[in-house]
């Protein structure tokens, strides 16, 4: 019996250390992109409108990542692209959180027929890919940074709403919630003091994962010409502009591609680390 207990303790400790390492890697990768975006607000090597560089110049001291086909500095574009990726990711996740949590709580507390109707509507929205729904919204609103945030946020809100409904219903079945209702606690009090505190950790992990999806969706929209219009520089547009010169100047496609991978991996590691730290006994293959 004691050996079993020792094995469980060692497994929990190992899971906690693994989760801490994953969390640390996520913080480092994500923090690197955040620092680059913050620096771009106050300083850039060259303005985005500067065409003084040679066309498709290789990396040099003056242009560490080289220039594009118009003579613009790629490092400056990459730094501004980090700012746009974080802005779209944070804005769309915030919008998805507000709408999704609100709709999810309404369905969790609603009457059965309202719950069934809203749940069916959410299932229909979830069935469509995020990028397809975002393209439809952007096509109606027009290509802009705010349209990308609105489109991606609306598309992801259905997933958050569905998860919130499931988690909230699970909490509402607990005995302490029944006791709170019996004692006369109002609906708002139950939500604020019992439901939200218990579902917040799981929602935080899901929102972190949705952040990575939002970054990929923004890059895809920009690649298709539906993202933030010029003079804004986004990683997706950099990939689109570099596809014609990828043989002669591959750095133009490699740099934004690596930036997207670093940010998405960082956010995913961050989400996995948060999940593992919150549940040290979790086993992951």
C-alpha positions in Angstrom: 0.0 0.0 0.0 2.8 2.4 0.9 4.5 1.6 -2.4 1.4 2.6 -4.3 1.1 5.9 -2.4 4.8 6.6 -3.1 4.3 6.0 -6.8 1.3 8.3 -6.9 3.2 11.0 -5.1 6.2 10.6 -7.5 3.8 10.7 -10.5 2.2 13.9 -9.2 5.6 15.5 -8.6 6.8 14.5 -12.1 3.7 15.8 -13.7 4.1 19.1 -11.8 7.7 19.5 -12.9 6.8 18.7 -16.5 3.9 21.2 -16.4 6.2 23.8 -14.9 8.8 23.3 -17.7 6.1 23.4 -20.4 4.7 26.6 -18.8 8.2 28.1 -18.7 8.8 27.4 -22.4 5.5 28.9 -23.3 6.2 32.0 -21.3 9.6 32.4 -22.9 8.4 31.9 -26.5 5.3 34.1 -26.0 7.2 36.7 -24.1 9.7 37.0 -26.9 7.0 37.9 -29.4 5.4 40.3 -26.8 8.8 42.1 -26.3 9.3 42.5 -30.1 5.7 43.9 -30.5 6.3 46.3 -27.6 9.5 47.6 -29.1 7.9 48.1 -32.5 5.5 50.6 -30.9 8.4 53.0 -30.0 11.1 52.0 -32.5 11.5 50.5 -35.9 14.7 50.0 -37.9 13.0 51.7 -40.9 9.5 53.1 -41.5 7.2 50.7 -43.4 7.0 53.3 -46.2 10.8 53.4 -46.6 11.8 52.0 -50.1 15.4 53.0 -49.9 16.7 49.5 -49.7 17.6 47.5 -52.8 15.1 45.0 -54.1 15.5 41.5 -52.6 18.7 42.4 -50.8 20.2 39.5 -48.8 20.6 39.9 -45.0 23.2 42.5 -44.1 24.3 44.8 -41.3 21.9 47.5 -42.6 19.0 45.1 -43.1 19.4 42.0 -40.8 16.7 40.1 -42.6 17.2 41.7 -46.0 14.5 43.5 -48.0 11.5 42.6 -50.0 10.7 43.0 -53.7 9.9 46.7 -53.1 13.0 47.5 -51.1 11.3 47.5 -47.7 13.1 46.3 -44.6 11.8 42.8 -43.6 12.8 43.1 -40.0 10.6 46.2 -39.6 7.7 44.4 -41.2 8.2 41.4 -39.0 8.1 43.6 -35.8 4.9 45.3 -36.9 3.5 41.9 -37.8 4.1 40.8 -34.2 2.0 43.7 -33.0 -0.8 43.0 -35.3 -0.8 39.2 -34.5 -1.0 39.9 -30.8 -3.7 42.6 -31.2 -5.9 40.4 -33.3 -5.3 37.4 -31.0 -6.1 39.3 -27.8 -9.0 41.2 -29.3 -10.7 38.2 -30.8 -10.2 36.1 -27.7 -11.6 38.8 -25.5 -14.6 39.2 -27.7 -15.1 35.4 -27.9 -14.8 35.2 -24.0 -17.4 37.9 -23.4 -19.9 36.5 -25.9 -19.2 32.9 -25.3 -19.4 33.0 -21.5 -22.6 35.1 -21.6 -24.3 32.7 -24.1 -23.0 29.7 -22.3 -24.4 30.8 -18.9 -27.7 31.7 -20.5 -28.1 28.2 -21.9 -27.0 26.6 -18.7 -29.7 28.4 -16.7 -32.4 28.5 -19.4 -35.4 26.3 -19.7 -35.0 23.0 -21.6 -36.5 24.3 -24.8 -34.3 27.4 -24.8 -31.3 25.3 -24.0 -32.0 22.9 -26.8 -32.5 25.7 -29.3 -29.4 27.6 -28.4 -27.3 24.4 -28.2 -28.5 23.4 -31.7 -27.5 26.8 -33.0 -24.1 26.6 -31.4 -23.6 23.1 -33.0 -24.3 24.6 -36.4 -21.8 27.4 -35.9 -19.1 25.1 -34.6 -19.6 22.8 -37.6 -18.2 25.6 -39.8 -14.4 26.2 -39.8 -13.3 29.3 -38.1 -11.5 30.6 -41.2 -14.7 30.2 -43.3 -16.9 32.1 -40.9 -14.2 34.8 -40.6 -14.0 35.2 -44.4 -17.8 35.6 -44.5 -17.8 38.4 -41.9 -14.8 40.1 -43.5 -16.5 39.9 -46.9 -19.5 41.8 -45.4 -17.6 44.3 -43.3 -14.6 44.9 -45.5 -11.0 44.1 -44.9 -9.6 45.9 -41.9 -7.9 45.1 -38.6 -11.2 45.5 -36.6 -13.1 43.4 -39.1 -10.5 40.6 -38.6 -10.9 40.8 -34.8 -14.7 40.9 -35.1 -14.8 38.0 -37.5 -12.4 35.7 -35.6 -14.0 36.6 -32.3 -17.5 35.8 -33.4 -16.4 32.5 -35.0 -14.7 31.3 -31.8 -17.4 32.5 -29.4 -19.5 29.4 -30.2 -16.8 27.0 -29.0 -16.4 29.0 -25.7 -20.2 29.1 -25.3 -20.5 25.4 -25.7 -17.7 24.7 -23.2 -19.1 27.2 -20.7 -22.5 25.5 -20.9 -21.0 22.1 -20.2 -18.9 23.3 -17.3 -21.7 25.5 -15.8 -24.2 22.6 -15.8 -21.7 20.4 -14.1 -21.2 22.9 -11.3 -25.0 23.5 -11.0 -25.4 19.8 -10.1 -23.1 20.2 -7.0 -24.6 20.1 -3.6 -23.2 23.4 -2.5 -25.0 25.1 -5.3 -28.3 23.4 -4.3 -27.7 24.6 -0.7 -27.1 28.1 -2.0 -30.3 28.1 -3.9 -32.2 26.7 -0.9 -30.8 29.4 1.3 -32.2 32.1 -1.1 -29.1 33.1 -2.9 -29.9 35.1 -6.0 -29.0 33.9 -9.5 -26.3 36.5 -9.9 -24.7 35.5 -6.6 -24.6 31.8 -7.7 -22.9 32.8 -10.9 -20.4 35.1 -9.4 -19.5 33.1 -6.3 -19.9 29.5 -7.4 -20.1 29.0 -11.2 -17.5 31.4 -12.6 -14.7 30.7 -10.0 -15.1 26.9 -10.6 -15.1 27.1 -14.4 -12.5 29.9 -14.8 -9.3 27.6 -14.8 -10.7 25.4 -17.6 -11.9 28.4 -19.6 -8.5 30.0 -19.3 -6.8 27.0 -20.9 -9.3 26.9 -23.7 -9.0 30.7 -24.3 -5.2 30.3 -24.5 -5.6 27.6 -27.1 -8.1 29.8 -29.0 -5.5 32.5 -29.1 -3.2 30.3 -31.2 -6.1 29.6 -33.5 -6.8 33.3 -33.8 -3.2 34.0 -34.8 -3.4 31.3 -37.5 -6.8 32.6 -38.7 -5.4 36.2 -38.9 -2.4 35.1 -40.9 -4.7 33.1 -43.3 -7.0 36.1 -43.8 -4.0 38.4 -44.5 -2.6 35.8 -46.9 -5.9 35.9 -48.8 -5.9 39.7 -48.7 -8.7 40.0 -46.2 -6.7 41.1 -43.2 -5.4 44.5 -42.1 -4.8 46.6 -45.3 -1.5 48.3 -46.1 0.5 50.1 -44.8 0.0 47.6 -41.9 2.4 44.7 -42.2 1.2 41.3 -41.1 2.9 37.9 -41.2 0.3 36.5 -43.6 0.7 39.3 -46.1 4.5 38.9 -45.9 4.1 35.2 -46.8 1.8 36.1 -49.7 4.1 38.7 -51.1 7.2 36.4 -50.7 5.7 33.4 -52.5 6.7 34.8 -55.9 10.3 35.3 -54.9 10.8 32.4 -52.5 13.5 30.8 -54.7 15.6 34.0 -55.0 15.0 35.4 -51.5 13.7 32.6 -49.2 14.2 34.7 -46.1 11.1 36.7 -47.0 8.9 33.6 -46.4 11.0 31.8 -43.8 11.1 34.7 -41.3 7.3 35.3 -41.0 6.7 31.5 -41.0 9.1 31.0 -38.1 7.4 33.9 -36.3 4.0 32.3 -36.6 5.3 29.0 -35.4 7.0 30.5 -32.4 3.9 32.4 -31.3 1.5 29.5 -31.8 3.8 27.0 -30.1 4.4 29.5 -27.3 0.7 29.9 -26.6 0.0 26.2 -26.9 2.9 25.4 -24.5 1.5 28.1 -22.2 -2.0 26.5 -22.3 -0.6 23.0 -21.7 1.5 24.3 -18.8 -1.5 25.9 -17.2 -3.5 22.7 -17.5 -0.7 20.5 -16.1 0.1 22.8 -13.2 -3.6 22.9 -12.4 -3.8 19.1 -12.5 -0.4 17.7 -11.6 -1.6 14.1 -11.7 -2.6 14.4 -15.3 -0.8 11.9 -17.6 0.2 13.0 -21.0 1.7 10.9 -23.7 
